[in-house]
Amino acid sequence: MDNNNNYNWSEKSVFVENQTGTVAKKFFASVFLWMFVALGISTLAAVYMANTPEMLGYLLSQETGKLSILGYVAMFAPIGLVLLMSAGLSKLSYGALLGTFILYSLLTGVSLSFILLIYTSGSVIGCFAAAAGIFGLMAVLGYTTDTDLSKFGPILMVGVIGLVIASVVNMFLKSSGFDYVMSFVGVAIFTALTAYDVQKLKRIGAGIEENGDTIAADDSKKLAIMGALSLYLDFINIFLFLLRIFGGRK
């Protein structure tokens, strides 16, 4: 069975009005469960690393104070794991996909530990709470709205790509003003993506409900993991961009 067919089904322009089946609701609950598990793993990893100098020593060079080889691995490995999960969805077993997702959550937490060294605890907690509020509001909106949000998908994807390109350019420009503006744009894009992704997942759940006889249980679980990854990325990016705008540095 090709998992990508489920994602293609979710892109149909016909809005799914109701999702009352138990299978669809179970799928949706599983998505949010794994998202919260990933956030919990990342949070624990970040707090542990930030409060354990011995572990931070492996990520930072003692001579220069800059990232060590392991530090760079922790920073960039999550990107590779996301690409692996996305490209290998139909080939990876459920166990392998779940293990990769958990490893991704752990490494992301390790890389996020640096923000606890840069920003005050109060601003981190405040921005995390604000991100949770924004995410929750947009998730409810995406689930309940009668508006078909699929037409905004390509626009949002272009926005994400543009944001990545602008970030790379600003690595050379080092413009704090440009970074500040991009942070507002980033919050707007990922706030909208939250509603879009939730509605897309609602459609995937309805598709599984409708075609349950032809969809293997492991395939449904794999789709839930990928859905959790999408929502996790939305939340983390909202949080990080808010922190860049409102975070107070130590």
RASULBEL-V589677 format. One record per residue. N is the residue number from 1. RES is the residue in three letters. SS is DSSP state (helix for helix, strand for strand, loop for the rest). OMEGA is omega in degrees with one decimal (999 if undefined). D_CENTER is the distance of its C-alpha to the mean C-alpha in Angstrom with 1 decimal. Layout:
BEGIN
N	RES	SS	OMEGA	D_CENTER
N	RES	SS	OMEGA	D_CENTER
END
This chain:
BEGIN
1	MET	loop	-179.3	25.6
2	ASP	loop	-179.0	23.2
3	ASN	loop	-176.2	19.7
4	ASN	helix	178.1	19.0
5	ASN	helix	178.9	21.7
6	ASN	helix	178.3	19.6
7	TYR	helix	176.0	17.0
8	ASN	helix	178.5	20.1
9	TRP	helix	-177.2	21.5
10	SER	helix	-178.4	18.6
11	GLU	loop	-179.9	19.3
12	LYS	loop	-176.1	22.9
13	SER	loop	-179.8	24.2
14	VAL	loop	-175.9	25.9
15	PHE	loop	176.7	24.1
16	VAL	loop	-172.2	23.9
17	GLU	loop	-174.7	25.7
18	ASN	loop	175.8	25.7
19	GLN	loop	-172.4	23.8
20	THR	loop	-178.1	26.3
21	GLY	loop	-178.8	26.5
22	THR	helix	179.6	25.8
23	VAL	helix	179.9	24.0
24	ALA	helix	-179.9	21.5
25	LYS	helix	178.2	21.0
26	LYS	helix	177.7	20.6
27	PHE	helix	-178.0	17.9
28	PHE	helix	177.9	16.0
29	ALA	helix	179.3	16.7
30	SER	helix	177.9	15.5
31	VAL	helix	-177.7	12.0
32	PHE	helix	177.2	11.8
33	LEU	helix	-178.4	13.7
34	TRP	helix	175.3	11.5
35	MET	helix	179.9	8.4
36	PHE	helix	175.8	11.0
37	VAL	helix	179.5	12.4
38	ALA	helix	178.5	9.5
39	LEU	helix	178.2	9.4
40	GLY	helix	178.9	13.1
41	ILE	helix	-179.0	13.4
42	SER	helix	-179.9	11.5
43	THR	helix	179.9	13.7
44	LEU	helix	179.9	16.8
45	ALA	helix	-179.1	16.4
46	ALA	helix	-179.5	16.0
47	VAL	helix	-179.5	19.0
48	TYR	helix	-178.4	21.0
49	MET	helix	-176.8	20.7
50	ALA	helix	-177.2	21.5
51	ASN	loop	179.1	24.5
52	THR	loop	-177.3	25.9
53	PRO	helix	-179.4	27.7
54	GLU	helix	179.5	28.7
55	MET	helix	177.7	25.2
56	LEU	helix	179.4	24.3
57	GLY	helix	177.7	27.5
58	TYR	helix	-176.5	26.0
59	LEU	helix	-177.8	23.3
60	LEU	strand	177.3	25.7
61	SER	loop	-179.3	29.1
62	GLN	loop	-177.5	31.9
63	GLU	loop	-173.3	34.1
64	THR	loop	-175.9	31.9
65	GLY	loop	178.8	29.2
66	LYS	loop	-177.8	26.6
67	LEU	strand	173.4	24.0
68	SER	loop	178.0	25.6
69	ILE	helix	177.4	24.9
70	LEU	helix	178.0	22.8
71	GLY	helix	177.9	21.0
72	TYR	helix	177.1	20.1
73	VAL	helix	179.9	19.0
74	ALA	helix	-178.3	16.6
75	MET	helix	-170.7	15.2
76	PHE	helix	179.2	15.0
77	ALA	helix	178.9	14.8
78	PRO	helix	178.8	11.0
79	ILE	helix	178.1	11.2
80	GLY	helix	180.0	14.0
81	LEU	helix	176.5	12.4
82	VAL	helix	178.6	9.6
83	LEU	helix	178.6	12.8
84	LEU	helix	-179.5	14.8
85	MET	helix	-177.9	12.8
86	SER	helix	-177.1	12.7
87	ALA	helix	-175.1	16.3
88	GLY	loop	-176.1	17.7
89	LEU	loop	-176.4	16.5
90	SER	loop	-176.4	20.1
91	LYS	loop	-179.1	21.7
92	LEU	loop	173.6	19.8
93	SER	loop	179.3	21.1
94	TYR	helix	179.7	19.1
95	GLY	helix	179.7	20.0
96	ALA	helix	179.3	18.9
97	LEU	helix	179.2	15.5
98	LEU	helix	178.4	15.0
99	GLY	helix	177.9	16.4
100	THR	helix	179.5	14.2
101	PHE	helix	179.1	11.0
102	ILE	helix	177.4	12.8
103	LEU	helix	177.0	13.9
104	TYR	helix	179.7	10.6
105	SER	helix	-179.8	9.7
106	LEU	helix	-179.0	13.2
107	LEU	helix	176.2	13.3
108	THR	helix	176.1	10.3
109	GLY	helix	177.8	12.3
110	VAL	helix	179.9	15.4
111	SER	helix	179.6	14.3
112	LEU	helix	-180.0	13.3
113	SER	helix	-179.1	16.7
114	PHE	helix	-179.6	18.3
115	ILE	helix	177.5	17.2
116	LEU	helix	176.8	19.2
117	LEU	helix	-175.8	22.1
118	ILE	helix	-174.9	21.9
119	TYR	strand	178.5	21.2
120	THR	loop	-179.2	23.3
121	SER	helix	-179.4	22.2
122	GLY	helix	-178.9	23.0
123	SER	helix	177.5	20.8
124	VAL	helix	179.9	17.8
125	ILE	helix	179.7	18.4
126	GLY	helix	-179.9	19.3
127	CYS	helix	177.0	16.2
128	PHE	helix	178.7	14.0
129	ALA	helix	178.4	16.3
130	ALA	helix	178.3	16.2
131	ALA	helix	178.3	12.4
132	ALA	helix	178.9	12.8
133	GLY	helix	179.1	15.7
134	ILE	helix	-179.3	14.2
135	PHE	helix	-178.4	11.3
136	GLY	helix	179.8	14.0
137	LEU	helix	-178.0	16.4
138	MET	helix	176.6	14.4
139	ALA	helix	177.2	13.4
140	VAL	helix	179.5	17.2
141	LEU	helix	-179.6	18.1
142	GLY	helix	-178.2	16.2
143	TYR	helix	-171.7	17.7
144	THR	helix	-174.4	21.2
145	THR	loop	175.2	21.9
146	ASP	loop	179.8	24.6
147	THR	loop	176.3	23.4
148	ASP	loop	-176.2	22.1
149	LEU	loop	-175.5	18.8
150	SER	helix	-178.8	18.7
151	LYS	helix	179.9	21.0
152	PHE	helix	-177.5	18.4
153	GLY	helix	179.9	16.0
154	PRO	helix	179.9	17.9
155	ILE	helix	-179.4	18.3
156	LEU	helix	178.6	14.7
157	MET	helix	175.8	14.1
158	VAL	helix	178.0	17.1
159	GLY	helix	179.0	15.8
160	VAL	helix	179.3	12.7
161	ILE	helix	178.6	15.2
162	GLY	helix	179.2	17.7
163	LEU	helix	178.3	15.4
164	VAL	helix	-179.9	14.9
165	ILE	helix	179.6	18.6
166	ALA	helix	179.4	19.6
167	SER	helix	178.6	17.8
168	VAL	helix	178.6	19.7
169	VAL	helix	-177.1	22.9
170	ASN	helix	173.6	22.6
171	MET	helix	178.9	22.5
172	PHE	helix	180.0	26.1
173	LEU	helix	-178.7	27.1
174	LYS	loop	179.9	25.8
175	SER	loop	179.4	26.2
176	SER	helix	178.2	25.0
177	GLY	helix	178.6	25.8
178	PHE	helix	178.4	23.7
179	ASP	helix	179.7	20.7
180	TYR	helix	179.1	21.3
181	VAL	helix	179.3	21.4
182	MET	helix	179.8	18.3
183	SER	helix	176.2	16.4
184	PHE	helix	177.9	17.7
185	VAL	helix	179.5	16.8
186	GLY	helix	177.4	13.2
187	VAL	helix	-178.5	13.1
188	ALA	helix	-176.9	14.9
189	ILE	helix	-175.6	12.9
190	PHE	helix	171.6	9.5
191	THR	helix	177.7	11.7
192	ALA	helix	179.6	13.3
193	LEU	helix	178.9	10.3
194	THR	helix	178.2	9.5
195	ALA	helix	-179.7	13.1
196	TYR	helix	-177.7	13.2
197	ASP	helix	179.5	10.5
198	VAL	helix	178.5	12.3
199	GLN	helix	178.2	15.6
200	LYS	helix	178.8	14.7
201	LEU	helix	175.1	13.9
202	LYS	helix	179.4	17.1
203	ARG	helix	177.4	18.9
204	ILE	helix	177.6	17.8
205	GLY	helix	178.4	19.0
206	ALA	helix	177.8	22.2
207	GLY	helix	177.0	22.7
208	ILE	helix	177.6	22.5
209	GLU	helix	-176.2	25.0
210	GLU	helix	-175.0	27.2
211	ASN	loop	-175.2	27.2
212	GLY	helix	-178.0	26.9
213	ASP	helix	-176.3	30.1
214	THR	helix	-178.3	28.9
215	ILE	loop	-179.8	25.3
216	ALA	loop	-178.6	25.3
217	ALA	helix	-179.7	23.8
218	ASP	helix	179.4	21.8
219	ASP	helix	176.6	20.4
220	SER	helix	178.8	19.2
221	LYS	helix	178.7	17.6
222	LYS	helix	177.0	15.8
223	LEU	helix	177.5	14.6
224	ALA	helix	178.1	13.3
225	ILE	helix	180.0	11.3
226	MET	helix	175.0	9.8
227	GLY	helix	177.8	9.2
228	ALA	helix	178.2	7.6
229	LEU	helix	179.6	5.2
230	SER	helix	-178.4	4.7
231	LEU	helix	177.1	4.9
232	TYR	helix	179.5	3.0
233	LEU	helix	177.6	1.1
234	ASP	helix	-176.9	4.4
235	PHE	helix	-177.5	5.8
236	ILE	helix	-179.3	5.7
237	ASN	helix	175.2	7.0
238	ILE	helix	179.8	9.3
239	PHE	helix	-177.1	10.5
240	LEU	helix	178.6	11.2
241	PHE	helix	175.2	13.0
242	LEU	helix	-179.8	14.9
243	LEU	helix	178.1	15.9
244	ARG	helix	179.5	17.3
245	ILE	helix	-170.4	19.3
246	PHE	helix	-175.6	20.6
247	GLY	loop	175.8	20.2
248	GLY	loop	-177.8	23.6
249	ARG	strand	179.2	24.3
250	LYS	loop	999	26.6
END
